[in-house]
Amino acid sequence: MDTILDALMLSNPNVRYVVFGSVLLGCAAAVVGAFTVLRKRSLVGDAVAHSVLPGVCGAFLVTQTKHPLALLIGAFISGWLSLVVIDFITRKTRVKEDSAIGIVLSVFFGAGILMLTAIQQTGSAAQSGLDKFLFGKAASMLLDDVMIFGGVAALLIAIVALFFKEFFLLSFDRDFARVIGLRVPLLDLLLSTMTVLAVVVGIQAVGVVLMAALLITPAAAARYWTERLGIMVVLAGLFGMMAGVTGAYISTAAPSMPTGPWIVVVTSVVFLLSVLFAPRRGVVAQAVRYKRNRTQITDENILKALYQMGESASEFTTVHSTEEIHGHRRMQLLTLQQGLARLRRQGYVEHHHRGWCLTSEGIERGKRVARLHRLWEVYLSRHLHLAPDHVHDSAESIEHILTPELEEQLASELNYPEVDPHNSPIPYRKKAKQKPETGTRNA
Amino acid sequence: MDAFWIILTGSLVAISCGTLGCYLVLRKMAMVGDAISHAVLPGIVLAFLFSGSRDPFTMLLGAGAVGLLSTFLIETIHRRGQLQEDASIGVVFTFLFAVGVILISMYAGQVDLDQDCVLYGEIAYVPLDLLYTKSGASLGPRTVWILGGVLLAVIALVSFAYKELAATTFDSQFAAAIGISTTLWHYALMGAVSLTTVASFESVGAVLVVAFLVIPPATAFLLTDKLPVMLGLSAVVGILSAAGGYALAVAIDGSIAGAMAVVGGAEFALALLFSPRYGIPARIKRKTHEELPSVS
């Protein structure tokens, strides 16, 4: 318990470094990852993560030390090389990008493993700990590591802040970026370089295999909460920081626990919550919206049916039995019964012992649906020259969507027609019935 | 004798993975194979915990189920959650792999697996785990029998459903039009990939599975336009990298799985350079030929 408390209070300077470093790593990877994801290069990040291993081993073989700067440079070079090779294979051969990524990932990683095991066989004492790169371990970072990796991470965040507008354009509209004079190839190069750097530092926290999660998952989660790039990048950064903090605490509090996987699980939970509960794009919000639309469509169809039955009898307050309504408008009987009950609660219909009749609100709403339906039919046949028997289906869906403003625009555009293509009268509201003397809009 | 068993194991994995990999590569789904090969880990661990042994059937079942679950999750998050597919793949496989690693360290006492083994396997130990008849005669390594069974199953699938797999791979709309279910064959293929991955995982690790799923098929893809030829070539390329990889690993005393992947990469590079039709020099030559100014 003491260790957790220590970690939370940041009283131990070593823990303070580790927490600080992990937060920067998580944040930088997520911020850069936001652009990686938006440019649909998530899995390239995965390949880069696997590909740094031979570079790390190579740097060790050359320098015979584990100095973080040397390893960083080695990792950077081989990570960069992997990007070049993927790009080369994709462009110059018939092999597609997904296969190119798979090839580069497994060959580079295989080479890394081969070198690592060969180095381990030499028995050199200095090599122990090189395999930290495989699985990462935030807590074993020393002050030197934190300074260098944290420094790189801070640099990455600063570059994103500085070039935010350029990266924004690059991610969404490359042609426009080129037209206004941005050096697109140079910016591409910068972003790729930043991805490699983010991977190289992020691996310290989670290791090779799970590095992709640090890049992708926070950004993917952030995407659910907003449509604005700025907010998305900041959110991704925050999620990444959360992951970093969690990782650091788990590392210090439970050293036997694997840090990287826990970081990934925590981020994945954040992602899952975002997928489910984000306000607009979340699955639950979508389901609610879908349900609400279905309900609205059912209700309006029932009211329209009652209105049309009233229309043919020229008497809108007649009582109709459920079977009669069902005969007029085919739908699931249960849906109809539930819909009628709901409409009654809302005051659109009244229940009498032999059936249902519209209230005055119900008449108005049913009339409006019928009006929209018929106006749309007129519009389609006049402006799109569709045959009268081809306009019904489209009108059947649009009648639930048109807003009052669109309705007004449509009616004045068509100059308030009297009947639809099937010669059914178009019922206007009382005051709209007189054509306005002035003010028909110019088409 | 050890060398023989190790190369045989590698070759069996290479042929099974390469055969299925041909379809993955042609369907542009190579990275789904990568994802499955990592995602089956929690299934393997759970099967270990429940059965308390390395009983191959429980393992195949558990991990096969998780493999299918991962493809289902990828599809669902992509479709229902409207997340682009590459990100969906990345999120799902890292999550499942992370859960697997955590399970391993939580039950370290009960599960005979460790993190290194997960990544690059223990093919060197294959010859140590032998099967014996009742009278005590050795039947060869257990792994070889399991992988041999998997290979037979893969060959059976590909030959019985050759038409269906080819149709859904090359022209899914045509396949749907003549009444072949694309969803069914998608999941059948993914199920086969999961099973093969699981069976290969223990001996060669996740990375070599990916290597064998992608490299031999991609190499064969550079050499031919015909599916049957591609399937055959991919098997040959796979066997060569198994044998060559073993030799390389022995020479520099390193990981056998890593070396097999490296040799596979070298074969791909050779195909890239010397393929008569799709190699890069051939392409450049053809291009300059085409770009000669037409003389009027």
Interface residues (C-beta under 8 A of the other chain):
Chain A: V37 K40 R41 S42 L43 G45 D46 H50 I89 K92 T93 R94 V95 K96 D98 S99 A100 I101 G102 I103 L105 S106 V107 F109 G110 A111 G112 I113 L114 M115 L116 T117 A118 Q121 D131 L134 F135 V209 L210 A212 A213 L215 I216 T217 A219 A220 R223 Y224 S256 M257 P258 G260 P261 W262 V264 V265 S268 F271 V275 R281 V283
Chain B: V25 K28 M29 A30 M31 G33 D34 H38 I77 R80 G81 Q82 L83 Q84 D86 A87 S88 I89 G90 V91 F93 T94 F95 F97 A98 V99 V101 I102 S105 Q115 D116 L119 Y120 A206 V207 L208 V210 A211 L213 V214 I215 P217 A218 F221 L222 L248 A249 I252 D253 G254 S255 A257 G258 A259 M260 A261 V262 G264 G265 F268 L272 Y278 I280 R283
